[in-house]
Amino acid sequence: MIERAWEQKIEPLTVRVSTTVHITGLSRSQIYELIESGDLQTIKAGRATLVQYRSLKLLMGNVVPGAGETADLRQSPPGTPST
């Protein structure tokens, strides 16, 4: 079967917190705790908090980290050994 470009599954770059709650089954407060701890990366667009879909997949274990990518998305200051 020939797969057309418009039929391919396109993953979002970001999702709203309410969608994150629906996808993960975690509560809103748990999501905000993960955001606060740095385990989920977000982008602010006006008043909206958008969760980066890639960080959500990494957190949930659906993506194998590639070169230069770690499952712990928190950034250490330069020169600080990672734990």
C-alpha positions in Angstrom: 0.0 0.0 0.0 1.3 3.4 -0.9 1.4 5.9 2.0 0.8 9.4 1.0 2.5 12.3 2.9 -0.8 13.7 4.2 -1.7 10.3 5.6 1.4 10.1 7.8 1.0 10.5 11.5 2.2 13.9 12.6 3.1 14.3 16.3 2.6 17.7 17.9 5.5 19.8 19.0 3.6 20.9 22.1 0.4 20.0 24.0 -1.6 21.9 26.6 -1.5 20.8 30.2 -5.1 19.5 30.0 -4.0 17.2 27.1 -0.9 16.1 29.1 -3.3 15.1 31.9 -5.4 13.1 29.5 -2.5 11.4 27.8 -0.6 10.4 31.0 -3.5 9.8 33.4 -1.6 12.0 36.0 -3.3 14.8 37.8 -2.9 18.5 37.0 -1.0 19.0 40.2 1.4 16.1 39.4 2.0 17.6 35.9 2.8 21.0 37.5 5.1 19.3 40.0 7.0 17.6 37.1 7.2 21.0 35.3 8.5 22.7 38.5 11.1 20.0 39.0 12.3 20.3 35.4 11.2 16.8 34.4 8.9 18.3 31.8 10.0 21.1 29.5 7.4 23.8 28.7 7.0 26.9 26.6 4.9 29.8 27.7 2.7 31.3 24.9 0.9 34.2 26.5 -1.0 32.7 29.5 -0.9 29.2 28.1 1.6 26.6 29.3 2.6 24.2 26.5 4.4 21.0 27.4 6.9 19.9 24.8 5.7 16.6 23.5 9.2 15.2 23.1 9.9 15.7 26.8 6.6 14.1 27.7 7.5 11.0 25.6 10.9 10.9 27.2 9.4 11.1 30.7 6.9 8.3 29.9 9.6 6.1 28.5 8.3 6.0 24.9 11.5 7.3 23.4 15.0 5.9 23.6 17.4 8.8 24.1 19.6 9.4 21.1 23.1 10.9 20.8 23.4 13.9 23.1 20.0 13.4 24.6 19.2 12.2 28.1 16.1 11.1 29.8 16.7 13.6 32.6 15.9 16.9 30.9 17.2 19.1 33.7 20.2 21.1 32.6 23.3 21.2 34.9 25.4 24.4 34.9 28.5 24.1 32.7 31.4 22.4 34.4 29.2 20.7 36.9 29.4 16.9 36.9 26.2 15.2 36.0 24.7 12.7 38.5 
